[in-house]
Amino acid sequence: MRQGAAVAVISKLPLLGPGKTRLARTLGDEAAFALHRAFLADELEQLYAPDHWQLYLVHDAPTSTEQREYLSRLSADRIRS
């Protein structure tokens, strides 16, 4: 890894209801929620390159145990948030 190299992904945490509201109008809340989670996980997986940079996820503060657990699973000790 180059000294001090970093990539930051800035995202709202995926939430059922308030997230991806335009998509939810067509797909429904559950599908929009699942899609938001999939988009975020895919983006982080594509950018994960420990030999090149440290990957950070910048997000709003988790407000529930479920959100904290989701972030923990998502990062799997590879991503700093």
Wavefront OBJ file of the C-alpha trace (Angstrom):
o trace
v 0.000 0.000 0.000
v 1.228 3.453 -0.824
v 1.857 5.532 2.265
v -1.370 7.259 3.290
v -3.386 6.231 0.230
v -7.114 5.994 0.935
v -10.455 5.735 -0.805
v -13.654 6.858 0.923
v -17.150 5.747 -0.026
v -19.798 8.153 1.234
v -23.229 6.613 1.677
v -26.359 6.789 3.727
v -26.940 3.609 5.671
v -29.502 1.404 3.957
v -32.802 1.835 5.786
v -36.173 0.265 5.171
v -38.566 3.055 4.215
v -36.684 6.358 3.986
v -33.888 5.123 1.730
v -34.130 4.928 -2.087
v -37.620 6.433 -2.106
v -37.783 6.910 -5.882
v -36.884 3.274 -6.449
v -39.377 2.226 -3.775
v -42.226 3.844 -5.728
v -41.672 1.289 -8.463
v -40.146 -1.677 -6.627
v -41.650 -1.369 -3.146
v -39.874 -0.624 0.119
v -38.460 -4.125 0.716
v -36.944 -4.452 -2.758
v -35.498 -0.910 -2.677
v -33.972 -1.664 0.748
v -32.425 -4.915 -0.516
v -31.135 -3.180 -3.641
v -29.536 -0.363 -1.612
v -27.741 -2.952 0.540
v -26.598 -4.841 -2.556
v -25.370 -1.647 -4.274
v -23.326 -0.650 -1.226
v -21.849 -4.116 -0.669
v -20.945 -4.401 -4.361
v -19.288 -0.979 -4.429
v -17.195 -1.758 -1.365
v -16.201 -5.159 -2.770
v -15.147 -3.565 -6.072
v -13.019 -0.952 -4.292
v -11.394 -3.249 -1.732
v -7.676 -3.265 -2.618
v -5.559 -3.576 0.539
v -2.309 -3.510 -1.418
v -3.186 -0.105 -2.875
v -5.208 1.874 -0.313
v -7.168 1.845 2.908
v -10.918 1.745 2.247
v -13.229 3.881 4.378
v -17.010 3.961 4.554
v -18.334 7.358 5.604
v -21.946 7.126 6.742
v -24.554 8.557 9.037
v -24.477 7.282 12.603
v -26.168 3.929 13.160
v -29.260 4.299 15.318
v -30.001 0.665 16.114
v -28.304 -2.581 17.020
v -29.388 -3.975 13.639
v -27.568 -1.159 11.812
v -24.413 -1.634 13.895
v -24.481 -5.389 13.213
v -25.029 -4.737 9.500
v -21.999 -2.426 9.393
v -19.916 -5.005 11.206
v -20.872 -7.726 8.704
v -20.382 -5.392 5.770
v -16.921 -4.298 6.792
v -15.667 -7.725 7.920
v -12.594 -5.996 9.385
v -11.554 -4.791 5.925
v -13.235 -1.397 5.837
v -12.969 1.416 8.349
v -16.119 3.334 9.112
l 1 2 3 4 5 6 7 8 9 10 11 12 13 14 15 16 17 18 19 20 21 22 23 24 25 26 27 28 29 30 31 32 33 34 35 36 37 38 39 40 41 42 43 44 45 46 47 48 49 50 51 52 53 54 55 56 57 58 59 60 61 62 63 64 65 66 67 68 69 70 71 72 73 74 75 76 77 78 79 80 81
